[in-house]
Amino acid sequence: MNVEERRTLDQKRFEIDTKFNIAHIAATVAMVIALSKCGTDIRDVQVEHSVEIKHLKESREEVRDSLEKINLKLDRLIEQRNDARRK
């Protein structure tokens, strides 16, 4: 193999095909559609999670209020019991 044949062979190996065909275009369009759908799904999940977080915060406040009421009742019962023992 002479030098000219090697050059030709090397050039063919490293040649980049710059042609576009319908498969490339279809694959690109499909990828763009899939990525936009994925982005929409992520936004929907974020909205659902924010609503759930808000609900959980409200529930936590309700539980906190209930615990405060129970705490006050227990304090009154303990005071009444201590007053009864003193007498």
C-alpha positions, 0 to 999 in steps of 0.5 A, a space after each residue: 500500500 503506497 502513501 497515496 492509498 493510505 491518505 485516501 483511506 485515512 480521509 475516508 475513515 475520518 470523513 463526517 457525513 453532513 447530510 440530513 435525512 428524514 430519520 434525523 429530522 423525525 428523531 429530533 422532532 420526537 425528542 423535542 416532543 418527549 422533552 416538552 411532555 416530560 417538562 409538563 409532567 414535572 410541572 404537574 407533579 410540582 403543583 400536586 406536591 405543593 397542594 399536598 404540602 399546604 394540606 399537611 401544614 394545615 393538618 399539622 396546625 390542627 394537631 398542634 392546636 389539639 395538643 395545646 388544648 389537651 395540655 391545658 386540660 392536663 394542667 388543670 387536672 394536675 392542679 385540681 389533684 394537687 389542690 385536693 391532696 393539700 386539703 
